[in-house]
Amino acid sequence: MSAKTGARRGERVPAAVLPVARIVVDVPLAHLDRPFDYAVPSELDTAAVPGSRVRVRFAGQLVDGYLLERAETSDYGKKLAFIEKVVSPEPVLSPEIAALARAVADRYAGSMIDVLRLAIPPRHARAEAAASGEPAPLPQVPAWVGTDPVGGGCAAPADDGLDAPADAFEDVVATSSADSASPTSPIRSQLPPVPADAWSRYPRGPKYLEALRTGRPAHAVWQALPSEDWPARLAEAAAAVASTGRGVVIVVPDHRDLARVSEACGKLIEGVVTLSADLGPSERYKRWLAVRRGVARVVVGTRATAFAPVENPGLLVVWDDGDDLHVEQRSPYPNVRDVLVQRAHMSGAALLIGGFARTAEAQLLVETGWAHEIVASRETLRSVAPRVVSVGDNEWQEVKDPAARTARLPSIAFDAARFALTDSPVLIQVPRRGYVPALACGQCRGPARCRRCAGPLALPGGTEDGLPKPAYCRWCAATEAGFRCPTCGSRRLRGQIIGARRTAEELGRAFPGHPVRTSGADEVLTEVPGKPALVVATPGAEPVAEGGYGAVLLLDGWALLGRADLRASEEALRRWMTAAGLVRPGNGRVVVIADSGLTPVQALVRWDPVWHAATELAARTELGFPPAVRMATVDGTPDAVNALLDELRLPPTGEVLGPVPLGEDETRERALVRVARSEGRQLAAVLAEAQAVRTARKEQELVRIKLDPLEVL
């Protein structure tokens, strides 16, 4: 035995100081969602730092984990097992992100390790061994960052960050940017000139920027004007915060938006880091480490960037929060907007939710006072908004074209495209990709289905041996050359929905001499030149045109508005406004092929997303749907769903709707569980407890739980 330690040769002994490590283990079982205590061996004392990756023995197996903290004692009465290995001493898990992961897991009835999988990328030793470098220099505070009174003090949110009212903007005396900049700060010396009226077109814009510069936790919902250079506006806000030494996180829906915002930020700020899955594991981890080590202060990326470990975050931004790309597809299915709201509350950072449209959730933030809106005046809006025309908005339109209400491309759309094609491109938005993605019987109009699996039939387009390709099943891919309707016996087929490829084909014949380009799933265009051309795109794939589009045609509005979805109206308006926001300012035209009497169409014609969001929120409040309430979906086999519902101890306002069959799959059911917003935490807790009971019993049938999902039907 050693005289100094009293231990036998080769025997592991605990560290002399803080010998207990609290570790969250990578075990995907709900009933094990808590830290476990392990002993830190003396030989790993230096490497076992809080935030590091470790390996421990759990239930007889070696599993990975994260070291949350070290302590002097443990409440566990038995002898602790030792940490087997420190995978890396790099502290990848910061205390802020650990607390955020715990809060997000609690909000969505998930487990902390599932959230950490989303927040921390897999390790790459070579990237980790690279030198950390020096922190990026502070960018200069641009002269346009406020000399107006400032506002933006907000109270902390109750429950989930969406309920508690906040104090109104508090006016304070603003100091000039020259006086507030530290004379010893490393400042970027030359910045490109910024238009003085960039943010001043919004009455509260300069005040918000000054609030950012002075470090106030200002929360805002920004409605961008049509044709707004929104990447530049976000870059200006980021520069104002980065100049104070605080960090910035900007989350956008896809790689095209990421490229635009990154380019805009790079013109004002040094050391901007972009994060996305497209980078590949090694490069993404390398950039992520640069953020964790404090080399970069401004991070731009897609949804996982909401967890980016920036040091001392001062501004959190999400653009187009209604886009479904902001919803994680892995458990516990968090939404970027809600994650950033929670992070802003916990860290004291400012928050900016921007977009051309507004979601009901963002409207709730405004109506409760937790956030303030940044919108332009109606006079400013009228000076830049395009002229929007809908079907049946005046009697002369019906006299000129009696078939306008039934035609897919009425005369108002042809006239707008023909006029714009004299000197600019025209954007045509089509809701569905493909050629003819849905077919129906030519006689009884019933859906055409596959004889083998009852899946929907579609036309692929193109020819084979000089003949048009036959219909095929979208489920099993089997061709259907001899269709016969089981209802009426007809062999004729007709298109129910026309896809982007067929639309491009028809427009090419209607406008000969003009090039036709498509942007969709097969090839997504980023930009198109400002020359006359027809650009057919699916929602979310609209390229930016140099100088803006002369006209935007929004086809098949019924396909968006007719979906059996709680958010159909909101989503249709969001997609329309995103496309219409690309039109040439002032003299551009937008034609929407939908009934002019519908609420989202009226909101587009008036360019009033605030009114639509308020109307939508009021309707959902009356009906008891999110975000007026907290709601969860419970999916699984009938027996599993019923067993879980029987064990739920719901809050007083709890209500169960269903279960009902989930779509056409009768082997799976869905139940809806809703409570008042004030009891949202309790709902998440009881659902997490029910899942923990199931995993502890080793139930074989899985039950999927989603809180506040985009789709409830």
Secondary structure, 3 states (H helix, E strand, C coil): CCCCCCCCCCCCCECCCCCEEEEEECCCCHHHCCCEEEECEHHHCCCCCCCCEEEEEECCEEEEEEEEEEECCCCCCCCCCECCEEEECCCCCCHHHHHHHHHHHHHCCCCHHHHHHHHCCCCCHHHHHCCCCCCCCECCCCCCCCCCCECCCCCCCCCCCCCCCCCCCCCECCCCHHHHCCCCCCECCCCCCCCCCCCCCCCCHHHHHHHHHCCCCCEEEEECCCCCCHHHHHHHHHHHHHCCCCEEEEECCCHHHHHHHHHHHHCCCCCEEEECHHHCHHHHHHHHHHHHCCCCCEEEECHHHHHCCCCCEEEEEEECCCCHHHECCCCCCCEHHHHHHHHHHHHCCEEEEEECCCCHHHHHHHHCCCCEEECCCHHHHHHHCCEEEEECCCHHHHHHCCCCCCCCCCHHHHHHHHHHCCCCCEEEECCCCCCECEEEECCCCCECECCCCCCEEEECCCEECCEECCEEECCCCCEECCCCCCCCCCCCEEEEECCHHHHHHHHHHHCCCCCEEEECCCCCCCEECCCCCEEEECCCCCCEECCCECEEEECCHHHHHCCCCCCHHHHHHHHHHHHHCCECCCCCEEEEEEECCCHHHHHHHHCCHHHHHHHHHHHHHHHCCCCCEEEEEEEECHHHHHHHHHHCCCCCCCEEEEEEEECCEEEEEEEEEEEEHHHHHHHHHHHHHHHHHHHHCCCCCCCEEEECCCCCC
